[in-house]
């Protein structure tokens, strides 16, 4: 699936196709579900540009999408809230 809203492709190393081929041959079965063939490469630690062999795994698209969604939700949960503190209602002032 192509990236339309990410600069990830620009951050990939020049030899990405070699790395990708190697990881997919090393991990022919999805490392997340362990059932279906790998079709994508996942950075094990989210949001990193670590392209070393031990930091990558072969996965299939649905598993990769679910993992990325969970990582995104966890990252958003760690951010401070955007909500303003509640003000006292004018009718409840003493």
ZAFI-651320 format. One record per residue (C-alpha): residue in one letter; x, y, z. Coordinates in steps of 0.5 Angstrom, whole numbers, plus 500, padded with zeros to 3 digits. Layout:
AXYZ
...
//
This chain:
X500500500
X503507498
X504512503
X500519502
X501522508
X508520511
X515522509
X517515511
X519513504
X524519504
X527516510
X529509507
X536508506
X538507498
X539500499
X532499502
X530494496
X536489498
X534490506
X527488504
X528482500
X533479505
X528480511
X522477507
X526471505
X529471512
X521471515
X517468510
X511467515
X508473518
X512474525
X506477528
X500472527
X505466525
X500464520
X500467513
X506470508
X510476510
X509481505
X511488509
X517490513
X516492520
X520496524
X519492531
X520499535
X515504533
X517510529
X524509529
X529509523
X533503525
X534499519
X539494522
X537487521
X535485528
X530491528
X526489522
X521483521
X517481516
X509481517
X503481513
X499488511
X493486516
X497485522
X502491520
X496495520
X493493527
X500493530
X501501527
X494503530
X495500537
X502504537
X499510535
X493510540
X499508545
X503514543
X497519543
X495516550
X501519553
X501526550
X498531555
X491532554
X488538550
X482539554
X482546558
X481545566
X473546568
X472553570
X467554576
X460555573
X458563575
X452560578
X456556583
X461562585
X461563593
//
